[in-house]
Amino acid sequence: MIENSFNKIPEHLRPKNEGTDQLFKSGILEKFTRTHVAVPITMHTIIILVFCWLGLSQMPVLKFLGIFFSGWLIWTFLEYWIHRYVYHVKTENKVLRRIQHMGHGIHHQYPKDPTRLAMPPLPALILLTGFYSIFWLILRENAVAFFPGFLLGYLLYISLHYAQHRYKAPNYGPLKRLWKYHLLHHYKHPEDKAFGVSTLLWDVVFGTLPKEKQK
């Protein structure tokens, strides 16, 4: 059924089995758009551990865990929301379409390119600084517990996303479902279904999980 629907996918989202594409003509800028997944995974793991140590030294364990879990949950919602309403919203706005292509469209065209399955360190650090600043303005001292939970959500996202594109689906039921639905998103429903990558929670809540008979 995936094959029967393949030709209905818009050209700018239609996946190719191999190859890559450039985002910038400048070779220097182009290097900043690619990374081996081990680099951001290592970087984010270190940041999470440092903030967990800081948070646990400043507040009771149960309070830390509650705020930490809230950060992870907010990440999962943001993951879904950006994927659905930024990267896949239909628009004629040239700026937004450029953002869609640079941030996500090129991944749909070349889903097997391993160098673009996670955000490279430099732009990631810039965004993390912005996110932490916002969290601190809203949560003040509680940001030290919220931020690592949020970042753990992102770490799970890039790790699972990389694995979904590079490795065969595991036999473990919940993970096997994540693999299956992400494949359906790329090869059958890129514009309207299966926007969750690290969790199917929000697809269930908002009704964007493909129905059994549609698979």
C-alpha positions in Angstrom: 0.0 0.0 0.0 3.0 2.3 0.6 4.0 1.8 -3.1 0.5 2.5 -4.3 0.5 5.9 -2.6 4.1 6.8 -3.4 3.3 8.8 -6.6 0.8 10.9 -4.7 3.5 12.4 -2.6 4.5 16.0 -3.7 7.7 16.2 -5.6 9.5 18.3 -2.9 8.7 15.6 -0.3 9.2 12.5 -2.4 12.1 10.4 -1.0 15.1 9.2 -3.0 16.8 6.0 -2.0 20.3 7.5 -2.1 22.2 10.7 -2.5 22.3 14.1 -0.8 21.9 17.8 -1.6 23.6 21.0 -0.6 21.9 23.8 1.5 24.6 26.4 0.8 27.0 27.1 -2.1 29.7 27.9 0.4 31.7 24.9 1.4 32.3 26.3 4.9 28.6 27.0 5.6 27.7 23.6 4.2 30.0 21.8 6.7 27.9 23.4 9.5 24.8 21.6 8.2 26.2 18.1 8.6 27.3 16.0 11.5 27.9 12.4 12.7 25.1 11.6 15.1 27.6 10.6 17.8 28.7 14.3 18.2 25.3 15.8 19.2 24.4 12.7 21.2 27.6 13.1 23.3 27.3 16.8 23.6 23.6 16.7 24.8 24.3 13.8 27.2 27.0 15.9 28.9 24.8 19.0 29.2 21.9 16.9 30.6 24.2 15.3 33.2 25.6 18.7 34.3 22.2 20.2 34.7 20.9 17.2 36.5 23.8 17.5 39.0 23.0 21.3 39.4 19.3 20.7 39.8 19.6 17.9 42.3 22.0 20.0 44.4 19.5 22.8 44.5 16.1 21.1 45.2 14.5 18.0 46.6 14.6 14.9 44.4 10.8 14.6 44.0 10.5 18.2 43.0 13.4 17.8 40.5 11.9 14.7 39.0 8.4 16.4 38.6 9.9 19.4 36.8 12.3 17.2 34.8 9.4 15.0 33.6 7.4 18.2 32.7 10.3 19.3 30.5 10.4 16.0 28.7 6.6 16.2 28.1 6.8 19.7 26.7 9.5 18.6 24.3 7.3 15.8 22.9 4.6 18.3 22.3 7.0 20.8 20.6 8.4 18.0 18.5 4.9 17.2 17.2 3.8 20.8 16.8 6.9 22.0 14.9 6.8 18.9 12.7 3.2 19.4 11.8 2.6 23.1 11.9 5.9 24.5 10.7 7.6 21.8 8.6 4.4 20.4 6.9 2.0 23.3 6.9 1.0 24.3 3.3 2.1 27.9 2.6 2.9 30.3 -0.2 5.2 32.3 2.1 8.7 32.2 0.5 10.5 32.6 3.8 8.6 29.8 5.5 9.0 27.6 2.5 12.7 28.1 2.6 12.7 27.3 6.3 10.7 24.1 5.6 13.2 23.0 2.9 16.3 23.8 4.9 15.0 22.4 8.2 13.1 19.4 6.9 12.3 19.1 3.2 15.8 18.1 2.3 15.5 15.3 4.8 12.3 14.0 3.2 14.1 14.1 -0.2 17.2 12.3 1.1 16.0 10.3 4.2 19.0 8.0 4.1 21.6 10.8 4.3 23.2 10.0 7.7 24.9 13.4 8.1 21.5 15.3 8.3 19.6 13.2 10.8 20.5 15.5 13.8 21.3 19.1 14.2 25.0 20.0 14.1 26.6 21.3 17.3 27.0 25.0 16.5 23.4 25.8 15.6 22.2 23.4 18.3 24.2 25.3 21.0 22.7 28.6 19.7 19.2 27.3 20.0 19.8 25.7 23.4 21.0 29.0 24.7 17.8 30.7 23.5 15.6 27.9 25.0 17.3 28.0 28.3 17.0 31.8 28.4 13.3 31.6 27.8 12.9 28.8 30.4 14.8 30.9 33.0 12.6 34.0 32.3 9.5 31.9 32.9 10.6 29.4 35.6 13.5 31.1 37.2 15.4 28.7 39.5 13.2 25.8 38.3 14.7 26.1 34.8 17.7 24.1 36.0 15.4 21.0 36.4 13.1 21.7 33.4 15.9 22.2 30.9 17.6 18.8 31.2 14.2 17.0 30.9 13.4 19.0 27.8 16.9 18.2 26.4 16.5 14.5 27.2 13.4 14.6 25.0 15.5 16.0 22.2 18.2 13.5 22.8 15.7 10.6 22.5 14.3 12.2 19.4 17.6 12.4 17.5 18.7 9.0 18.7 15.5 7.3 17.7 15.2 9.3 14.4 18.7 8.2 13.4 18.0 4.6 14.3 14.7 4.6 12.4 16.5 5.6 9.2 19.6 3.5 9.6 18.6 0.3 11.3 15.9 -2.4 10.9 12.9 -2.1 13.2 13.4 -3.9 16.5 11.0 -6.7 17.6 10.0 -4.8 20.8 6.4 -3.8 20.2 6.4 0.0 21.2 9.6 0.6 19.3 8.5 -1.4 16.3 5.4 0.9 16.1 7.6 4.0 16.2 9.6 2.6 13.3 6.5 1.6 11.3 4.7 4.9 11.7 7.8 7.0 10.8 8.2 5.0 7.7 4.5 5.6 6.8 5.1 9.3 7.4 7.9 9.4 4.9 6.5 7.0 2.2 2.8 7.4 2.4 1.5 10.3 4.6 4.2 13.1 4.6 1.7 15.9 4.8 -1.0 14.8 7.2 -0.2 11.7 9.4 2.3 10.3 11.9 4.2 13.5 13.0 5.6 12.0 16.2 9.1 10.6 16.1 10.0 9.8 19.7 6.4 9.1 20.8 3.0 8.6 19.2 1.3 10.3 22.1 0.3 13.5 20.4 -0.7 11.7 17.1 -3.2 9.8 19.2 -4.4 12.9 21.0 -4.8 15.0 17.8 -6.0 12.2 15.6 -3.1 12.1 13.1 -2.2 8.4 13.7 -3.0 6.4 10.5 -6.0 4.1 11.1 -5.4 0.4 10.7 -7.3 0.1 7.5 -5.3 3.0 6.0 -1.9 1.5 6.5 
